[in-house]
Amino acid sequence: MQGVVPAAGEGTRMRPLTADKPKGLVEVAGKPLLTHVFETLLEVGVSELVVIVGYRGEQIQARYGESFDGVPVQYVTQQSRDGLADALLAAEDKITGDFVLLNGDNVIRANVAELVNRHQETGADVTALTEQVARSEAGKGAVFELTDGSITGIVEKPEQPPSTLIPRGCYAFSPKILHACHLVTPQRTGEYELTDAIDLLLQAGRRLETVELDGWCQNVNTSADRAAVASRLDGRES
């Protein structure tokens, strides 16, 4: 199974650190952010890394080259950086089967291996790492729609969250997700959202499995996020 890593964004909220380098190369707890991501994917046995670059992407290619700890690395460029569905389509020609997607700005210490195993055992088209959060947090990103306790949809940043169950930026997908990405239309922001592609699969009756987060996952967007990761990894926070 391949590991796919979207890492094309500018990281504007981390300026000045990203003024002259991509966010993926900003050091977090003594390592570039992408090194944390790659290490997590290698721990679950991916056979290849496909890295989607954009802003100053040549620096990422120069830093990691053609392999990471013996695992081949391929790069693709997301020219316009118009959302995660657009990013996956930029990598479509490199994706050869089922794959794990881990956002390139997430440091995670959790049960990703369980996610991969569940995906392989069930033959699902989407397997998502999920977490229950406070309702005040649920509307800040994607959130699942539930009917009688079953997931029936997913929406991005709703004004009124339909539940408190959210995805945590780590998925396993079948290639069906790529077909769905081709059908996504841009949101008012102009971005092609991966959540819309997942929702299309759900509406088509495709199988989605979930694995509850056991551990922690930190999206690194700010200096405060960097400090939080360092604290967790130093054992000061469980």
N, C-alpha and C positions, 0 to 999 in steps of 0.2 A: 504494500500500500504506500502511495506517495504522501508526502507532507507538503501542503500548499500554504505559503506564507504571504499574505498581502502586506507590503511594506513600502507603499508608494507615496504616502502623505508627507506634507511639509512639516508637520509638528509645530505649527505657529504658536501654540500655547506654551511651548518650551523654549521660546526665544529668550535670551540670545544663544542658548546652547545649540539651536538648530539653524543659526544664521549661516553657518558654513559647512554643515554636515546634515545628513538625513537623521531623522529621529531614531532609526534603528541602530545607529552607531553611537548614540549618546550612552555613556556609561551609567549603569544602574547596579549598585552594590559591587562595583569593581569590574564589571563586564559590560560589553556592548549589549544593548537591549535585545538585539537579534540573537546573540549567543545564548541567552536564556531561552528564547523561543526554540532555537534549533536543538538545544540539549533536551528539552522536553519531548520533542518529536522523535529524537533518536532513542530516547528511553522506551518509547512504545514500538520501536522496530521499523520505522519507515525505511523504505528502500531507496528513496530519492527525495531531495528537497526541490521544490519549484518556488522560487522567490519572485514576487511581483514588485518591481521597483518603479520609481518615478522620480521624485525630487532628489537630485544629486545621486541617482542610482548607480552611477559609475563608481562612486566611493564604496558602495556595498559590494559590488563585483570585485573591486580591487582588494577589499579587506578579506573576503572569503574565498575567492577564486573558484575552482571547479569542484571542490569537495570540502566537506566539513567532517572532521574526525572519521574519514574514510567513506563517507556517504556522498554520492554525486550530487552536485548542485547545478540546477539550470536556472536561468534568469529570463524573465520577460518584462517588457516595459509597458506600463499603463500610461498611454500618452496624455489623456485628458483628465485622469483621476476623477471620474464621475461616479463613484460609489463602488461597493463591493461586488455587485452583480457585473458591472463593467470590468472590474478587475479580474474576475474569474473568466470572463470571455477573452480577455487578453491572454490568459494562460491556457485556453482551450486546446490548442494544438499540442501542448506539452502533457496534458492530463490523459492517462492511458486506462484508467479504471477507477475503482473506488479510491477515495483519498480522505485524509484528515486535513481540515483547515483550522489553523490557529492564527489569529490576528497577530500581526507583527509588533504590536505595542502591548501585548499581554504577557505578564509574568505569572506563571501558574504553577502551583504545587498542589496537585489534586489527582483525582482518579481518572486520568486520561486513558490509561490502559483499559479500564473497565468500559469506557465509552467505545473504544476500538473493538473490544471483544463483543460487546452487545451488538454493534453494527454488523459484525461478521456473522454472528450467530443467528440474527433475525432476518438478514437480507433486506433491511430497511433502506429506503432511499435517503432518509435524513435521520441522523442520530445526534441529538443536541445535549450538551452539558447545560444543566439548568439550575436555578436557585430561586427560592422563595425570598422576597425582599419586602421591606416596608412599602406601603402603598405610596408614600411620598417619593420613593425612589423608583417606582415601577414605570412612571411615565418619562423617565429621562433617556430611555433607549427603546429597544424592541421589547415587546411583552406579548405573551401568548393569550389567545382567546380560548376560554374553556366552556364546554357545554356538558353538564352533568359529570364534571370532573375529567372529561376527555378533551384533549387539545383539538380544536377545530379551525384555528387560524392563528395568525401572528401579525401584529401591526407595529409600526415604527413611531415612537414618541407620540402616543395618543394624549389628547387633553384629559380624557377620562379613561384611565387604564382599565381594561376589562378583567384583569386579574393581577396577582402579584407574582406570577411565575415568569421569569425572564431567562433568555439564553445568555450564556457567559462567554461568547466569542470563540468557542471551540466546538467544531462539528465534525462528524464523519458523513460523507456524501457518496451516493452513487452518481454515475455520469448523468442521470436524469436531471440533476440540478442545472447542468449546462443548457439543456434544452429549455428549461424554465427561464433561465437568465435571458435567453433570446426573446422571450415574450414579455419581459418586464418593460414598462413605460416609465419615463422619468417622473419623479415627484416634483413638487413645486420648487424644491431646491435645485433641480436639474440633475439630481443623482439617481442612478439606477440601483435600487436597494436590494440586497440579498434577501432580506426578509420578505419582499414581494415575491421573489422566486420561490421561496419556501412555501409561502401562502398559496401560490398557484399549484404546487404539488399537493398540498393538503386538499384544496378544492377539487382536484382531479382524483382524489381517493388514494393517493400514494401513501406508503407507510412511513410514519414518523415514530421514532423511539426516543425516549429521554433517559438520561442518567443524572441523578441528583448530585450536585457538586459536593464532594467530600474532601475538604481542604480549603484552599483559598486561591483566588484569581484577582490580580490587580491590573487594571488598565492604566498604563503610564502615559499621562497627557501633560502633567505639570511637575514642577519641582517638588511639590508636596507628595505627589504620587511616587516619585523616585525615593523620597525619604521613607515613605511607608513600606516600600519593598525592602529597602535596606534594613529597616527595623524588623520586619518579618524574618528575613533571611539570617539576621544576627541572633534570632531566637528571643528577641525582646517582646515579640507579639506572636501569639499562636495562630 
